[in-house]
Amino acid sequence: MESKTGRSSAGRAIRKAVRFAASCRKESFSMCRFTSACMPVMTRAARFGISLFALGLFAAIGISGCSSSNTNPPMMVAGASASGPVSSDSQVQRVLDNSCYDCHSEQAAPPWNARLAPSYLFGAGDARKALDFSQWNSYDAQRKREEMKAIAKAVEDGSMPPGDYEFLHPAAEPNAQERQIVVQWASHVTAVAAH
């Protein structure tokens, strides 16, 4: 709408905003995009300091030990042997102890990363739900056969141990010969159980 002087009210508002911004710049301030107030100019050093503080705070929270669990639960099933091996073959048992028991057994001490929050990302709780060697003696024959087939397949195709676990625990990665030993053992036990 035109005023008596021939200038629009929108034009007056724009000129007023420009004068306001100019006055802010004169005082070493700049116009904030999100509000109509003047905000002090944040120096590069201040932004870096705030970013560094936020990163440090995030890191401190992450490694503070806030994980859901950093100990193994007590063994619940009577008859499950805490010291009994799953295999009578010492080579197979050594590979299972080294590469599988951290996640698939309550017998192993929790790995170092179990103390980091959030340790649930590393999956030990889910792994034990799928297969728990601590409960092996409580499994019926059918479940043991199914687990042996799954073990043979997972070890043969390289999906076990998972890559993220091997990244955090390079010594746990079985070599080709150890993989073959476990696959042959699991396949043999499955074949014998089927007859």
KOLFISE-351909 format. One record per residue (C-alpha): y negated, x negated, z negated; residue in one letter; residue number from 0; chain. Coordinates in steps of 0.2 Angstrom, whole numbers, plus 5000, padded with zeros to 4 digits. Example, Ala and Ser with C-alpha at 12.3 -4.5 7.8 and 13.67 -1.06 7.14 Angstrom:
pt v->5022 | u->4938 | w->4961 | residu->A | num->0 | chaine->A
pt v->5005 | u->4932 | w->4964 | residu->S | num->1 | chaine->A
//
This chain:
pt v->5000 | u->5000 | w->5000 | residu->M | num->0 | chaine->A
pt v->4983 | u->4993 | w->5005 | residu->E | num->1 | chaine->A
pt v->4969 | u->4992 | w->4991 | residu->S | num->2 | chaine->A
pt v->4951 | u->4994 | w->4994 | residu->K | num->3 | chaine->A
pt v->4948 | u->4976 | w->4998 | residu->T | num->4 | chaine->A
pt v->4962 | u->4976 | w->5012 | residu->G | num->5 | chaine->A
pt v->4974 | u->4966 | w->5003 | residu->R | num->6 | chaine->A
pt v->4992 | u->4973 | w->4999 | residu->S | num->7 | chaine->A
pt v->4998 | u->4973 | w->4981 | residu->S | num->8 | chaine->A
pt v->5013 | u->4963 | w->4987 | residu->A | num->9 | chaine->A
pt v->5002 | u->4949 | w->4993 | residu->G | num->10 | chaine->A
pt v->4993 | u->4949 | w->4977 | residu->R | num->11 | chaine->A
pt v->5010 | u->4947 | w->4968 | residu->A | num->12 | chaine->A
pt v->5014 | u->4932 | w->4979 | residu->I | num->13 | chaine->A
pt v->4998 | u->4923 | w->4977 | residu->R | num->14 | chaine->A
pt v->4999 | u->4926 | w->4958 | residu->K | num->15 | chaine->A
pt v->5017 | u->4918 | w->4958 | residu->A | num->16 | chaine->A
pt v->5011 | u->4903 | w->4968 | residu->V | num->17 | chaine->A
pt v->4997 | u->4900 | w->4956 | residu->R | num->18 | chaine->A
pt v->5009 | u->4902 | w->4941 | residu->F | num->19 | chaine->A
pt v->5021 | u->4889 | w->4949 | residu->A | num->20 | chaine->A
pt v->5007 | u->4877 | w->4953 | residu->A | num->21 | chaine->A
pt v->5001 | u->4878 | w->4935 | residu->S | num->22 | chaine->A
pt v->5019 | u->4874 | w->4929 | residu->C | num->23 | chaine->A
pt v->5020 | u->4859 | w->4941 | residu->R | num->24 | chaine->A
pt v->5004 | u->4852 | w->4934 | residu->K | num->25 | chaine->A
pt v->5011 | u->4852 | w->4917 | residu->E | num->26 | chaine->A
pt v->5028 | u->4843 | w->4923 | residu->S | num->27 | chaine->A
pt v->5037 | u->4859 | w->4923 | residu->F | num->28 | chaine->A
pt v->5046 | u->4868 | w->4937 | residu->S | num->29 | chaine->A
pt v->5049 | u->4886 | w->4940 | residu->M | num->30 | chaine->A
pt v->5067 | u->4892 | w->4935 | residu->C | num->31 | chaine->A
pt v->5076 | u->4901 | w->4948 | residu->R | num->32 | chaine->A
pt v->5084 | u->4913 | w->4936 | residu->F | num->33 | chaine->A
pt v->5070 | u->4918 | w->4925 | residu->T | num->34 | chaine->A
pt v->5051 | u->4920 | w->4927 | residu->S | num->35 | chaine->A
pt v->5048 | u->4907 | w->4913 | residu->A | num->36 | chaine->A
pt v->5044 | u->4889 | w->4915 | residu->C | num->37 | chaine->A
pt v->5058 | u->4877 | w->4911 | residu->M | num->38 | chaine->A
pt v->5056 | u->4859 | w->4907 | residu->P | num->39 | chaine->A
pt v->5063 | u->4848 | w->4921 | residu->V | num->40 | chaine->A
pt v->5080 | u->4840 | w->4915 | residu->M | num->41 | chaine->A
pt v->5081 | u->4822 | w->4920 | residu->T | num->42 | chaine->A
pt v->5096 | u->4814 | w->4928 | residu->R | num->43 | chaine->A
pt v->5100 | u->4805 | w->4911 | residu->A | num->44 | chaine->A
pt v->5099 | u->4821 | w->4901 | residu->A | num->45 | chaine->A
pt v->5111 | u->4830 | w->4914 | residu->R | num->46 | chaine->A
pt v->5123 | u->4815 | w->4913 | residu->F | num->47 | chaine->A
pt v->5123 | u->4816 | w->4894 | residu->G | num->48 | chaine->A
pt v->5126 | u->4834 | w->4893 | residu->I | num->49 | chaine->A
pt v->5140 | u->4832 | w->4906 | residu->S | num->50 | chaine->A
pt v->5148 | u->4818 | w->4896 | residu->L | num->51 | chaine->A
pt v->5147 | u->4827 | w->4880 | residu->F | num->52 | chaine->A
pt v->5155 | u->4843 | w->4888 | residu->A | num->53 | chaine->A
pt v->5169 | u->4832 | w->4895 | residu->L | num->54 | chaine->A
pt v->5172 | u->4823 | w->4878 | residu->G | num->55 | chaine->A
pt v->5173 | u->4839 | w->4869 | residu->L | num->56 | chaine->A
pt v->5185 | u->4846 | w->4882 | residu->F | num->57 | chaine->A
pt v->5196 | u->4830 | w->4881 | residu->A | num->58 | chaine->A
pt v->5196 | u->4831 | w->4862 | residu->A | num->59 | chaine->A
pt v->5201 | u->4849 | w->4862 | residu->I | num->60 | chaine->A
pt v->5215 | u->4845 | w->4874 | residu->G | num->61 | chaine->A
pt v->5223 | u->4831 | w->4865 | residu->I | num->62 | chaine->A
pt v->5220 | u->4837 | w->4847 | residu->S | num->63 | chaine->A
pt v->5238 | u->4842 | w->4845 | residu->G | num->64 | chaine->A
pt v->5235 | u->4861 | w->4847 | residu->C | num->65 | chaine->A
pt v->5251 | u->4863 | w->4856 | residu->S | num->66 | chaine->A
pt v->5262 | u->4878 | w->4852 | residu->S | num->67 | chaine->A
pt v->5276 | u->4868 | w->4846 | residu->S | num->68 | chaine->A
pt v->5279 | u->4850 | w->4844 | residu->N | num->69 | chaine->A
pt v->5296 | u->4851 | w->4836 | residu->T | num->70 | chaine->A
pt v->5313 | u->4857 | w->4841 | residu->N | num->71 | chaine->A
pt v->5318 | u->4874 | w->4833 | residu->P | num->72 | chaine->A
pt v->5333 | u->4873 | w->4822 | residu->P | num->73 | chaine->A
pt v->5350 | u->4876 | w->4830 | residu->M | num->74 | chaine->A
pt v->5354 | u->4894 | w->4828 | residu->M | num->75 | chaine->A
pt v->5372 | u->4896 | w->4834 | residu->V | num->76 | chaine->A
pt v->5386 | u->4892 | w->4823 | residu->A | num->77 | chaine->A
pt v->5399 | u->4881 | w->4832 | residu->G | num->78 | chaine->A
pt v->5386 | u->4872 | w->4843 | residu->A | num->79 | chaine->A
pt v->5389 | u->4854 | w->4840 | residu->S | num->80 | chaine->A
pt v->5373 | u->4844 | w->4837 | residu->A | num->81 | chaine->A
pt v->5383 | u->4828 | w->4841 | residu->S | num->82 | chaine->A
pt v->5396 | u->4834 | w->4852 | residu->G | num->83 | chaine->A
pt v->5395 | u->4828 | w->4870 | residu->P | num->84 | chaine->A
pt v->5395 | u->4840 | w->4885 | residu->V | num->85 | chaine->A
pt v->5405 | u->4828 | w->4895 | residu->S | num->86 | chaine->A
pt v->5419 | u->4816 | w->4890 | residu->S | num->87 | chaine->A
pt v->5414 | u->4804 | w->4903 | residu->D | num->88 | chaine->A
pt v->5402 | u->4792 | w->4895 | residu->S | num->89 | chaine->A
pt v->5393 | u->4788 | w->4912 | residu->Q | num->90 | chaine->A
pt v->5389 | u->4807 | w->4914 | residu->V | num->91 | chaine->A
pt v->5384 | u->4809 | w->4896 | residu->Q | num->92 | chaine->A
pt v->5373 | u->4794 | w->4897 | residu->R | num->93 | chaine->A
pt v->5364 | u->4802 | w->4912 | residu->V | num->94 | chaine->A
pt v->5363 | u->4819 | w->4904 | residu->L | num->95 | chaine->A
pt v->5356 | u->4811 | w->4888 | residu->D | num->96 | chaine->A
pt v->5343 | u->4801 | w->4898 | residu->N | num->97 | chaine->A
pt v->5338 | u->4813 | w->4911 | residu->S | num->98 | chaine->A
pt v->5341 | u->4831 | w->4904 | residu->C | num->99 | chaine->A
pt v->5342 | u->4832 | w->4885 | residu->Y | num->100 | chaine->A
pt v->5323 | u->4831 | w->4882 | residu->D | num->101 | chaine->A
pt v->5320 | u->4848 | w->4890 | residu->C | num->102 | chaine->A
pt v->5338 | u->4856 | w->4890 | residu->H | num->103 | chaine->A
pt v->5343 | u->4851 | w->4872 | residu->S | num->104 | chaine->A
pt v->5337 | u->4853 | w->4854 | residu->E | num->105 | chaine->A
pt v->5345 | u->4837 | w->4850 | residu->Q | num->106 | chaine->A
pt v->5332 | u->4825 | w->4858 | residu->A | num->107 | chaine->A
pt v->5316 | u->4821 | w->4849 | residu->A | num->108 | chaine->A
pt v->5301 | u->4829 | w->4857 | residu->P | num->109 | chaine->A
pt v->5294 | u->4819 | w->4871 | residu->P | num->110 | chaine->A
pt v->5277 | u->4811 | w->4868 | residu->W | num->111 | chaine->A
pt v->5268 | u->4824 | w->4878 | residu->N | num->112 | chaine->A
pt v->5274 | u->4838 | w->4867 | residu->A | num->113 | chaine->A
pt v->5260 | u->4834 | w->4855 | residu->R | num->114 | chaine->A
pt v->5247 | u->4836 | w->4869 | residu->L | num->115 | chaine->A
pt v->5240 | u->4854 | w->4871 | residu->A | num->116 | chaine->A
pt v->5245 | u->4864 | w->4881 | residu->P | num->117 | chaine->A
pt v->5262 | u->4857 | w->4880 | residu->S | num->118 | chaine->A
pt v->5269 | u->4873 | w->4887 | residu->Y | num->119 | chaine->A
pt v->5264 | u->4867 | w->4904 | residu->L | num->120 | chaine->A
pt v->5278 | u->4854 | w->4903 | residu->F | num->121 | chaine->A
pt v->5291 | u->4868 | w->4902 | residu->G | num->122 | chaine->A
pt v->5303 | u->4862 | w->4889 | residu->A | num->123 | chaine->A
pt v->5304 | u->4879 | w->4880 | residu->G | num->124 | chaine->A
pt v->5307 | u->4887 | w->4897 | residu->D | num->125 | chaine->A
pt v->5320 | u->4874 | w->4902 | residu->A | num->126 | chaine->A
pt v->5330 | u->4877 | w->4885 | residu->R | num->127 | chaine->A
pt v->5330 | u->4896 | w->4889 | residu->K | num->128 | chaine->A
pt v->5338 | u->4893 | w->4906 | residu->A | num->129 | chaine->A
pt v->5351 | u->4880 | w->4899 | residu->L | num->130 | chaine->A
pt v->5353 | u->4873 | w->4882 | residu->D | num->131 | chaine->A
pt v->5366 | u->4859 | w->4880 | residu->F | num->132 | chaine->A
pt v->5364 | u->4861 | w->4861 | residu->S | num->133 | chaine->A
pt v->5372 | u->4878 | w->4863 | residu->Q | num->134 | chaine->A
pt v->5385 | u->4873 | w->4876 | residu->W | num->135 | chaine->A
pt v->5400 | u->4876 | w->4865 | residu->N | num->136 | chaine->A
pt v->5394 | u->4894 | w->4862 | residu->S | num->137 | chaine->A
pt v->5394 | u->4898 | w->4881 | residu->Y | num->138 | chaine->A
pt v->5409 | u->4908 | w->4888 | residu->D | num->139 | chaine->A
pt v->5419 | u->4900 | w->4902 | residu->A | num->140 | chaine->A
pt v->5410 | u->4911 | w->4915 | residu->Q | num->141 | chaine->A
pt v->5393 | u->4905 | w->4909 | residu->R | num->142 | chaine->A
pt v->5399 | u->4887 | w->4909 | residu->K | num->143 | chaine->A
pt v->5405 | u->4888 | w->4927 | residu->R | num->144 | chaine->A
pt v->5389 | u->4896 | w->4933 | residu->E | num->145 | chaine->A
pt v->5379 | u->4882 | w->4924 | residu->E | num->146 | chaine->A
pt v->5390 | u->4869 | w->4932 | residu->M | num->147 | chaine->A
pt v->5387 | u->4875 | w->4949 | residu->K | num->148 | chaine->A
pt v->5368 | u->4876 | w->4946 | residu->A | num->149 | chaine->A
pt v->5368 | u->4858 | w->4939 | residu->I | num->150 | chaine->A
pt v->5377 | u->4852 | w->4954 | residu->A | num->151 | chaine->A
pt v->5365 | u->4860 | w->4966 | residu->K | num->152 | chaine->A
pt v->5349 | u->4856 | w->4956 | residu->A | num->153 | chaine->A
pt v->5354 | u->4837 | w->4954 | residu->V | num->154 | chaine->A
pt v->5360 | u->4836 | w->4972 | residu->E | num->155 | chaine->A
pt v->5344 | u->4843 | w->4980 | residu->D | num->156 | chaine->A
pt v->5333 | u->4833 | w->4968 | residu->G | num->157 | chaine->A
pt v->5325 | u->4848 | w->4960 | residu->S | num->158 | chaine->A
pt v->5331 | u->4841 | w->4943 | residu->M | num->159 | chaine->A
pt v->5324 | u->4833 | w->4934 | residu->P | num->160 | chaine->A
pt v->5307 | u->4840 | w->4941 | residu->P | num->161 | chaine->A
pt v->5294 | u->4829 | w->4948 | residu->G | num->162 | chaine->A
pt v->5281 | u->4832 | w->4935 | residu->D | num->163 | chaine->A
pt v->5293 | u->4827 | w->4921 | residu->Y | num->164 | chaine->A
pt v->5298 | u->4811 | w->4931 | residu->E | num->165 | chaine->A
pt v->5280 | u->4807 | w->4933 | residu->F | num->166 | chaine->A
pt v->5277 | u->4807 | w->4914 | residu->L | num->167 | chaine->A
pt v->5294 | u->4799 | w->4911 | residu->H | num->168 | chaine->A
pt v->5299 | u->4787 | w->4925 | residu->P | num->169 | chaine->A
pt v->5313 | u->4780 | w->4915 | residu->A | num->170 | chaine->A
pt v->5322 | u->4797 | w->4915 | residu->A | num->171 | chaine->A
pt v->5323 | u->4798 | w->4934 | residu->E | num->172 | chaine->A
pt v->5341 | u->4796 | w->4939 | residu->P | num->173 | chaine->A
pt v->5345 | u->4784 | w->4953 | residu->N | num->174 | chaine->A
pt v->5356 | u->4790 | w->4968 | residu->A | num->175 | chaine->A
pt v->5372 | u->4783 | w->4960 | residu->Q | num->176 | chaine->A
pt v->5368 | u->4793 | w->4944 | residu->E | num->177 | chaine->A
pt v->5364 | u->4809 | w->4953 | residu->R | num->178 | chaine->A
pt v->5381 | u->4807 | w->4963 | residu->Q | num->179 | chaine->A
pt v->5391 | u->4804 | w->4946 | residu->I | num->180 | chaine->A
pt v->5383 | u->4820 | w->4939 | residu->V | num->181 | chaine->A
pt v->5386 | u->4830 | w->4955 | residu->V | num->182 | chaine->A
pt v->5404 | u->4825 | w->4956 | residu->Q | num->183 | chaine->A
pt v->5407 | u->4829 | w->4938 | residu->W | num->184 | chaine->A
pt v->5399 | u->4846 | w->4939 | residu->A | num->185 | chaine->A
pt v->5408 | u->4850 | w->4955 | residu->S | num->186 | chaine->A
pt v->5425 | u->4844 | w->4948 | residu->H | num->187 | chaine->A
pt v->5423 | u->4854 | w->4932 | residu->V | num->188 | chaine->A
pt v->5419 | u->4870 | w->4942 | residu->T | num->189 | chaine->A
pt v->5434 | u->4867 | w->4953 | residu->A | num->190 | chaine->A
pt v->5446 | u->4865 | w->4939 | residu->V | num->191 | chaine->A
pt v->5439 | u->4880 | w->4929 | residu->A | num->192 | chaine->A
pt v->5441 | u->4891 | w->4945 | residu->A | num->193 | chaine->A
pt v->5460 | u->4888 | w->4945 | residu->H | num->194 | chaine->A
//
